[in-house]
Structures are given as C-alpha cells and as structure tokens.
Amino acid sequence: MALEVGCMLEAEIQYENLRSTYWTDSKAVLGYISNESRRFHTFVANRVQLIREDSSVSAWKYIESEMNPADDGPRDCDSVSNICR
C-alpha cells in the first residue's frame, strides 16, 4: 500500500530527483525485499516483485514498532478500551 501511494504521489508531483523512503517495522519484510537468492511462496514473491519493480531496496528502512505512527491507532484503543469497544 505504501508503494502504491508513493508511486501515485511521484506521478502527481512531477518533481525532478524526487526520492521516496518507505518505512516498515518488520525486519522480515526488509529481508524479503533485499533477498535475491531465495525463492518465496507465490503470494510473497508477487509482492516482492512489485516492490522491486517500483522502488529500490535502499528506499526501504526499518522503524521500531514503538516509533511507528501507523501503530498509533491500535495502541490507543488498548488504553482507551471504553471508547474503542
């Protein structure tokens, strides 16, 4: 999903030398993206292929789960259980 949004923004902005950076809190995902020697199950292989076609391996970075803003929603629901249930 991040890659789809990144590609759409790059196409719309039309700025020279624009470089996207993608963040993930999954070391497994980074391993899949950077691994060129291992074969994956079809589901994973298809997604890795799309990522490699539309971005560079170096564009993908690791972020600790605690620092990942994408996890703020579920994290807040745990602390405010009356509102979220």
N, CA, C and O atoms as a Tinker XYZ file with bonds, in Angstrom:
   340  protein
     1  N      0.813000   -1.180000    0.000000    73     2
     2  CA     0.000000    0.000000    0.000000    64     1     3
     3  C      0.870000    1.262000    0.000000    63     2     4     5
     4  O      0.574000    2.225000   -0.708000    81     3
     5  N      1.934000    1.251000    0.792000    73     3     6
     6  CA     2.833000    2.408000    0.837000    64     5     7
     7  C      3.422000    2.677000   -0.540000    63     6     8     9
     8  O      3.549000    3.828000   -0.957000    81     7
     9  N      3.778000    1.619000   -1.235000    73     7    10
    10  CA     4.376000    1.776000   -2.556000    64     9    11
    11  C      3.374000    2.358000   -3.544000    63    10    12    13
    12  O      3.731000    3.207000   -4.360000    81    11
    13  N      2.124000    1.910000   -3.478000    73    11    14
    14  CA     1.091000    2.445000   -4.368000    64    13    15
    15  C      0.907000    3.942000   -4.144000    63    14    16    17
    16  O      0.834000    4.712000   -5.101000    81    15
    17  N      0.831000    4.349000   -2.893000    73    15    18
    18  CA     0.669000    5.773000   -2.578000    64    17    19
    19  C      1.911000    6.555000   -3.008000    63    18    20    21
    20  O      1.798000    7.647000   -3.565000    81    19
    21  N      3.081000    6.001000   -2.753000    73    19    22
    22  CA     4.320000    6.662000   -3.159000    64    21    23
    23  C      4.409000    6.865000   -4.660000    63    22    24    25
    24  O      4.801000    7.937000   -5.120000    81    23
    25  N      4.049000    5.847000   -5.426000    73    23    26
    26  CA     4.085000    5.959000   -6.893000    64    25    27
    27  C      3.078000    6.989000   -7.390000    63    26    28    29
    28  O      3.367000    7.748000   -8.315000    81    27
    29  N      1.891000    7.017000   -6.772000    73    27    30
    30  CA     0.881000    7.996000   -7.166000    64    29    31
    31  C      1.360000    9.414000   -6.872000    63    30    32    33
    32  O      1.190000   10.314000   -7.695000    81    31
    33  N      1.955000    9.610000   -5.707000    73    31    34
    34  CA     2.460000   10.939000   -5.353000    64    33    35
    35  C      3.596000   11.374000   -6.274000    63    34    36    37
    36  O      3.646000   12.530000   -6.694000    81    35
    37  N      4.503000   10.460000   -6.590000    73    35    38
    38  CA     5.595000   10.791000   -7.503000    64    37    39
    39  C      5.068000   11.195000   -8.869000    63    38    40    41
    40  O      5.593000   12.123000   -9.486000    81    39
    41  N      4.030000   10.505000   -9.351000    73    39    42
    42  CA     3.449000   10.835000  -10.654000    64    41    43
    43  C      2.741000   12.190000  -10.626000    63    42    44    45
    44  O      2.809000   12.951000  -11.592000    81    43
    45  N      2.071000   12.485000   -9.532000    73    43    46
    46  CA     1.328000   13.740000   -9.432000    64    45    47
    47  C      2.233000   14.941000   -9.183000    63    46    48    49
    48  O      2.001000   16.015000   -9.738000    81    47
    49  N      3.244000   14.773000   -8.370000    73    47    50
    50  CA     4.111000   15.898000   -8.011000    64    49    51
    51  C      4.994000   16.305000   -9.188000    63    50    52    53
    52  O      5.248000   17.493000   -9.382000    81    51
    53  N      5.457000   15.351000   -9.965000    73    51    54
    54  CA     6.296000   15.595000  -11.136000    64    53    55
    55  C      7.483000   16.511000  -10.819000    63    54    56    57
    56  O      7.706000   17.522000  -11.485000    81    55
    57  N      8.217000   16.134000   -9.808000    73    55    58
    58  CA     9.380000   16.891000   -9.377000    64    57    59
    59  C     10.626000   16.088000   -9.707000    63    58    60    61
    60  O     10.703000   14.901000   -9.390000    81    59
    61  N     11.595000   16.720000  -10.338000    73    59    62
    62  CA    12.827000   16.019000  -10.686000    64    61    63
    63  C     13.570000   15.592000   -9.431000    63    62    64    65
    64  O     13.551000   16.286000   -8.414000    81    63
    65  N     14.220000   14.449000   -9.515000    73    63    66
    66  CA    15.049000   13.917000   -8.442000    64    65    67
    67  C     14.285000   13.655000   -7.148000    63    66    68    69
    68  O     14.860000   13.710000   -6.061000    81    67
    69  N     13.001000   13.371000   -7.265000    73    67    70
    70  CA    12.204000   13.033000   -6.090000    64    69    71
    71  C     12.510000   11.595000   -5.687000    63    70    72    73
    72  O     12.420000   10.686000   -6.512000    81    71
    73  N     12.869000   11.388000   -4.429000    73    71    74
    74  CA    13.152000   10.046000   -3.918000    64    73    75
    75  C     12.247000    9.748000   -2.744000    63    74    76    77
    76  O     12.176000   10.523000   -1.791000    81    75
    77  N     11.560000    8.634000   -2.812000    73    75    78
    78  CA    10.681000    8.225000   -1.722000    64    77    79
    79  C     11.437000    7.327000   -0.763000    63    78    80    81
    80  O     12.349000    6.597000   -1.151000    81    79
    81  N     11.039000    7.396000    0.496000    73    79    82
    82  CA    11.550000    6.489000    1.510000    64    81    83
    83  C     10.357000    5.793000    2.133000    63    82    84    85
    84  O      9.364000    6.428000    2.487000    81    83
    85  N     10.465000    4.486000    2.261000    73    83    86
    86  CA     9.384000    3.672000    2.811000    64    85    87
    87  C      9.856000    3.069000    4.132000    63    86    88    89
    88  O     10.989000    2.600000    4.242000    81    87
    89  N      8.983000    3.087000    5.121000    73    87    90
    90  CA     9.332000    2.614000    6.452000    64    89    91
    91  C      8.500000    1.392000    6.810000    63    90    92    93
    92  O      7.307000    1.338000    6.513000    81    91
    93  N      9.127000    0.417000    7.445000    73    91    94
    94  CA     8.429000   -0.762000    7.931000    64    93    95
    95  C      8.981000   -1.164000    9.290000    63    94    96    97
    96  O     10.165000   -0.991000    9.577000    81    95
    97  N      8.092000   -1.706000   10.120000    73    95    98
    98  CA     8.551000   -2.205000   11.421000    64    97    99
    99  C      8.734000   -3.723000   11.378000    63    98   100   101
   100  O      8.776000   -4.381000   12.417000    81    99
   101  N      8.840000   -4.263000   10.181000    73    99   102
   102  CA     9.032000   -5.701000   10.006000    64   101   103
   103  C     10.404000   -5.985000    9.393000    63   102   104   105
   104  O     10.665000   -5.656000    8.236000    81   103
   105  N     11.267000   -6.599000   10.191000    73   103   106
   106  CA    12.572000   -6.989000    9.656000    64   105   107
   107  C     12.421000   -8.107000    8.639000    63   106   108   109
   108  O     13.262000   -8.256000    7.752000    81   107
   109  N     11.356000   -8.897000    8.759000    73   107   110
   110  CA    11.096000   -9.963000    7.784000    64   109   111
   111  C     10.827000   -9.365000    6.407000    63   110   112   113
   112  O     11.324000   -9.871000    5.401000    81   111
   113  N     10.044000   -8.295000    6.360000    73   111   114
   114  CA     9.751000   -7.639000    5.082000    64   113   115
   115  C     11.033000   -7.106000    4.458000    63   114   116   117
   116  O     11.253000   -7.272000    3.259000    81   115
   117  N     11.875000   -6.471000    5.253000    73   115   118
   118  CA    13.150000   -5.974000    4.724000    64   117   119
   119  C     14.007000   -7.125000    4.211000    63   118   120   121
   120  O     14.702000   -6.986000    3.205000    81   119
   121  N     13.956000   -8.248000    4.896000    73   119   122
   122  CA    14.690000   -9.425000    4.442000    64   121   123
   123  C     14.172000   -9.936000    3.116000    63   122   124   125
   124  O     14.954000  -10.295000    2.236000    81   123
   125  N     12.854000   -9.973000    2.964000    73   123   126
   126  CA    12.258000  -10.414000    1.693000    64   125   127
   127  C     12.689000   -9.496000    0.554000    63   126   128   129
   128  O     13.080000   -9.959000   -0.518000    81   127
   129  N     12.612000   -8.199000    0.799000    73   127   130
   130  CA    12.907000   -7.225000   -0.256000    64   129   131
   131  C     14.373000   -7.301000   -0.682000    63   130   132   133
   132  O     14.679000   -7.197000   -1.870000    81   131
   133  N     15.264000   -7.478000    0.262000    73   131   134
   134  CA    16.692000   -7.456000   -0.064000    64   133   135
   135  C     17.237000   -8.810000   -0.506000    63   134   136   137
   136  O     18.345000   -8.870000   -1.039000    81   135
   137  N     16.504000   -9.886000   -0.304000    73   135   138
   138  CA    16.975000  -11.223000   -0.636000    64   137   139
   139  C     16.787000  -11.508000   -2.122000    63   138   140   141
   140  O     15.664000  -11.490000   -2.625000    81   139
   141  N     17.875000  -11.768000   -2.814000    73   139   142
   142  CA    17.811000  -12.059000   -4.248000    64   141   143
   143  C     18.056000  -13.524000   -4.566000    63   142   144   145
   144  O     17.906000  -13.939000   -5.715000    81   143
   145  N     18.430000  -14.312000   -3.567000    73   143   146
   146  CA    18.795000  -15.702000   -3.844000    64   145   147
   147  C     17.713000  -16.711000   -3.460000    63   146   148   149
   148  O     17.720000  -17.830000   -3.972000    81   147
   149  N     16.812000  -16.357000   -2.598000    73   147   150
   150  CA    15.823000  -17.301000   -2.112000    64   149   151
   151  C     14.513000  -17.158000   -2.862000    63   150   152   153
   152  O     14.120000  -16.052000   -3.235000    81   151
   153  N     13.836000  -18.275000   -3.084000    73   151   154
   154  CA    12.521000  -18.260000   -3.704000    64   153   155
   155  C     11.464000  -18.216000   -2.612000    63   154   156   157
   156  O     11.637000  -18.809000   -1.548000    81   155
   157  N     10.378000  -17.516000   -2.876000    73   155   158
   158  CA     9.319000  -17.354000   -1.892000    64   157   159
   159  C      8.039000  -18.002000   -2.395000    63   158   160   161
   160  O      7.906000  -18.314000   -3.579000    81   159
   161  N      7.093000  -18.200000   -1.472000    73   159   162
   162  CA     5.765000  -18.653000   -1.877000    64   161   163
   163  C      5.178000  -17.599000   -2.811000    63   162   164   165
   164  O      5.566000  -16.432000   -2.755000    81   163
   165  N      4.259000  -18.001000   -3.654000    73   163   166
   166  CA     3.725000  -17.132000   -4.706000    64   165   167
   167  C      3.226000  -15.795000   -4.171000    63   166   168   169
   168  O      3.536000  -14.747000   -4.738000    81   167
   169  N      2.466000  -15.821000   -3.096000    73   167   170
   170  CA     1.911000  -14.587000   -2.537000    64   169   171
   171  C      3.016000  -13.591000   -2.201000    63   170   172   173
   172  O      2.948000  -12.428000   -2.597000    81   171
   173  N      4.021000  -14.042000   -1.479000    73   171   174
   174  CA     5.137000  -13.170000   -1.087000    64   173   175
   175  C      5.956000  -12.783000   -2.311000    63   174   176   177
   176  O      6.342000  -11.623000   -2.455000    81   175
   177  N      6.224000  -13.736000   -3.191000    73   175   178
   178  CA     7.043000  -13.472000   -4.382000    64   177   179
   179  C      6.419000  -12.384000   -5.253000    63   178   180   181
   180  O      7.135000  -11.529000   -5.776000    81   179
   181  N      5.103000  -12.404000   -5.414000    73   179   182
   182  CA     4.429000  -11.398000   -6.238000    64   181   183
   183  C      4.559000  -10.010000   -5.638000    63   182   184   185
   184  O      4.788000   -9.039000   -6.360000    81   183
   185  N      4.416000   -9.907000   -4.332000    73   183   186
   186  CA     4.536000   -8.601000   -3.687000    64   185   187
   187  C      5.968000   -8.088000   -3.694000    63   186   188   189
   188  O      6.209000   -6.899000   -3.901000    81   187
   189  N      6.910000   -8.984000   -3.467000    73   187   190
   190  CA     8.322000   -8.586000   -3.507000    64   189   191
   191  C      8.688000   -8.111000   -4.911000    63   190   192   193
   192  O      9.421000   -7.133000   -5.064000    81   191
   193  N      8.186000   -8.790000   -5.926000    73   191   194
   194  CA     8.464000   -8.391000   -7.305000    64   193   195
   195  C      7.930000   -6.981000   -7.581000    63   194   196   197
   196  O      8.625000   -6.168000   -8.188000    81   195
   197  N      6.707000   -6.687000   -7.141000    73   195   198
   198  CA     6.148000   -5.347000   -7.336000    64   197   199
   199  C      6.986000   -4.289000   -6.624000    63   198   200   201
   200  O      7.238000   -3.214000   -7.169000    81   199
   201  N      7.408000   -4.600000   -5.418000    73   199   202
   202  CA     8.229000   -3.647000   -4.659000    64   201   203
   203  C      9.551000   -3.390000   -5.369000    63   202   204   205
   204  O      9.992000   -2.244000   -5.463000    81   203
   205  N     10.175000   -4.431000   -5.860000    73   203   206
   206  CA    11.465000   -4.279000   -6.543000    64   205   207
   207  C     11.325000   -3.551000   -7.882000    63   206   208   209
   208  O     12.235000   -2.836000   -8.301000    81   207
   209  N     10.193000   -3.732000   -8.547000    73   207   210
   210  CA     9.991000   -3.059000   -9.841000    64   209   211
   211  C      9.771000   -1.562000   -9.667000    63   210   212   213
   212  O     10.219000   -0.767000  -10.493000    81   211
   213  N      9.085000   -1.175000   -8.597000    73   211   214
   214  CA     8.683000    0.220000   -8.438000    64   213   215
   215  C      9.470000    1.009000   -7.394000    63   214   216   217
   216  O      9.204000    2.191000   -7.178000    81   215
   217  N     10.437000    0.360000   -6.747000    73   215   218
   218  CA    11.263000    1.076000   -5.771000    64   217   219
   219  C     12.619000    0.379000   -5.679000    63   218   220   221
   220  O     12.807000   -0.728000   -6.183000    81   219
   221  N     13.538000    1.050000   -5.031000    73   219   222
   222  CA    14.842000    0.431000   -4.825000    64   221   223
   223  C     14.894000   -0.171000   -3.426000    63   222   224   225
   224  O     14.187000    0.274000   -2.522000    81   223
   225  N     15.722000   -1.168000   -3.260000    73   223   226
   226  CA    15.890000   -1.799000   -1.951000    64   225   227
   227  C     16.350000   -0.766000   -0.928000    63   226   228   229
   228  O     15.935000   -0.807000    0.230000    81   227
   229  N     17.195000    0.146000   -1.351000    73   227   230
   230  CA    17.726000    1.155000   -0.425000    64   229   231
   231  C     16.667000    2.165000    0.023000    63   230   232   233
   232  O     16.905000    2.910000    0.974000    81   231
   233  N     15.514000    2.209000   -0.630000    73   231   234
   234  CA    14.445000    3.129000   -0.245000    64   233   235
   235  C     13.676000    2.623000    0.966000    63   234   236   237
   236  O     12.896000    3.370000    1.557000    81   235
   237  N     13.884000    1.367000    1.344000    73   235   238
   238  CA    13.159000    0.745000    2.454000    64   237   239
   239  C     13.992000    0.781000    3.719000    63   238   240   241
   240  O     15.142000    0.344000    3.733000    81   239
   241  N     13.401000    1.306000    4.782000    73   239   242
   242  CA    14.085000    1.485000    6.058000    64   241   243
   243  C     13.285000    0.834000    7.184000    63   242   244   245
   244  O     12.078000    0.614000    7.076000    81   243
   245  N     14.002000    0.536000    8.269000    73   243   246
   246  CA    13.380000   -0.069000    9.445000    64   245   247
   247  C     13.052000    0.995000   10.478000    63   246   248   249
   248  O     13.826000    1.929000   10.690000    81   247
   249  N     11.891000    0.845000   11.124000    73   247   250
   250  CA    11.499000    1.704000   12.234000    64   249   251
   251  C     11.001000    0.798000   13.361000    63   250   252   253
   252  O     10.254000   -0.148000   13.112000    81   251
   253  N     11.405000    1.081000   14.581000    73   251   254
   254  CA    10.941000    0.305000   15.727000    64   253   255
   255  C      9.419000    0.408000   15.833000    63   254   256   257
   256  O      8.852000    1.464000   15.551000    81   255
   257  N      8.766000   -0.657000   16.230000    73   255   258
   258  CA     7.303000   -0.670000   16.342000    64   257   259
   259  C      6.786000    0.455000   17.230000    63   258   260   261
   260  O      5.762000    1.069000   16.930000    81   259
   261  N      7.496000    0.724000   18.325000    73   259   262
   262  CA     7.064000    1.770000   19.248000    64   261   263
   263  C      7.087000    3.155000   18.607000    63   262   264   265
   264  O      6.360000    4.050000   19.037000    81   263
   265  N      7.913000    3.332000   17.585000    73   263   266
   266  CA     8.045000    4.625000   16.914000    64   265   267
   267  C      7.195000    4.718000   15.646000    63   266   268   269
   268  O      7.131000    5.782000   15.029000    81   267
   269  N      6.551000    3.639000   15.252000    73   267   270
   270  CA     5.803000    3.573000   14.008000    64   269   271
   271  C      4.446000    4.258000   14.174000    63   270   272   273
   272  O      3.601000    3.757000   14.915000    81   271
   273  N      4.218000    5.388000   13.504000    73   271   274
   274  CA     2.944000    6.099000   13.657000    64   273   275
   275  C      1.750000    5.295000   13.124000    63   274   276   277
   276  O      0.613000    5.561000   13.513000    81   275
   277  N      1.987000    4.330000   12.253000    73   275   278
   278  CA     0.895000    3.503000   11.745000    64   277   279
   279  C      0.291000    2.636000   12.847000    63   278   280   281
   280  O     -0.842000    2.172000   12.718000    81   279
   281  N      1.030000    2.416000   13.916000    73   279   282
   282  CA     0.538000    1.604000   15.021000    64   281   283
   283  C     -0.139000    2.428000   16.109000    63   282   284   285
   284  O     -0.584000    1.861000   17.106000    81   283
   285  N     -0.231000    3.731000   15.954000    73   283   286
   286  CA    -0.823000    4.574000   16.990000    64   285   287
   287  C     -2.295000    4.245000   17.229000    63   286   288   289
   288  O     -2.738000    4.223000   18.378000    81   287
   289  N     -3.046000    3.995000   16.189000    73   287   290
   290  CA    -4.473000    3.694000   16.339000    64   289   291
   291  C     -4.719000    2.486000   17.210000    63   290   292   293
   292  O     -5.404000    2.604000   18.226000    81   291
   293  N     -4.191000    1.328000   16.857000    73   291   294
   294  CA    -4.404000    0.141000   17.696000    64   293   295
   295  C     -3.832000    0.309000   19.103000    63   294   296   297
   296  O     -4.405000   -0.203000   20.065000    81   295
   297  N     -2.739000    1.002000   19.232000    73   295   298
   298  CA    -2.126000    1.201000   20.546000    64   297   299
   299  C     -3.054000    2.042000   21.427000    63   298   300   301
   300  O     -3.221000    1.746000   22.610000    81   299
   301  N     -3.657000    3.088000   20.853000    73   299   302
   302  CA    -4.562000    3.938000   21.617000    64   301   303
   303  C     -5.823000    3.195000   22.013000    63   302   304   305
   304  O     -6.362000    3.442000   23.092000    81   303
   305  N     -6.307000    2.297000   21.179000    73   303   306
   306  CA    -7.517000    1.552000   21.503000    64   305   307
   307  C     -7.321000    0.704000   22.755000    63   306   308   309
   308  O     -8.257000    0.529000   23.535000    81   307
   309  N     -6.150000    0.191000   22.949000    73   307   310
   310  CA    -5.896000   -0.612000   24.134000    64   309   311
   311  C     -5.972000    0.230000   25.408000    63   310   312   313
   312  O     -6.423000   -0.245000   26.450000    81   311
   313  N     -5.536000    1.452000   25.314000    73   311   314
   314  CA    -5.503000    2.286000   26.512000    64   313   315
   315  C     -6.836000    2.981000   26.781000    63   314   316   317
   316  O     -7.085000    3.437000   27.897000    81   315
   317  N     -7.688000    3.063000   25.769000    73   315   318
   318  CA    -8.996000    3.700000   25.933000    64   317   319
   319  C    -10.066000    2.683000   25.563000    63   318   320   321
   320  O    -10.823000    2.883000   24.613000    81   319
   321  N    -10.123000    1.607000   26.308000    73   319   322
   322  CA   -10.946000    0.466000   25.923000    64   321   323
   323  C    -12.420000    0.780000   25.874000    63   322   324   325
   324  O    -13.126000    0.161000   25.078000    81   323
   325  N    -12.935000    1.698000   26.667000    73   323   326
   326  CA   -14.365000    2.001000   26.661000    64   325   327
   327  C    -14.791000    2.678000   25.355000    63   326   328   329
   328  O    -15.901000    2.446000   24.878000    81   327
   329  N    -13.946000    3.490000   24.787000    73   327   330
   330  CA   -14.286000    4.220000   23.566000    64   329   331
   331  C    -14.211000    3.293000   22.353000    63   330   332   333
   332  O    -15.050000    3.386000   21.456000    81   331
   333  N    -13.232000    2.411000   22.312000    73   331   334
   334  CA   -12.975000    1.608000   21.130000    64   333   335
   335  C    -13.829000    0.345000   21.045000    63   334   336   337
   336  O    -13.856000   -0.290000   19.990000    81   335
   337  N    -14.504000   -0.032000   22.079000    73   335   338
   338  CA   -15.267000   -1.297000   22.027000    64   337   339
   339  C    -16.712000   -1.101000   21.830000    63   338   340
   340  O    -17.464000   -2.073000   21.768000    81   339
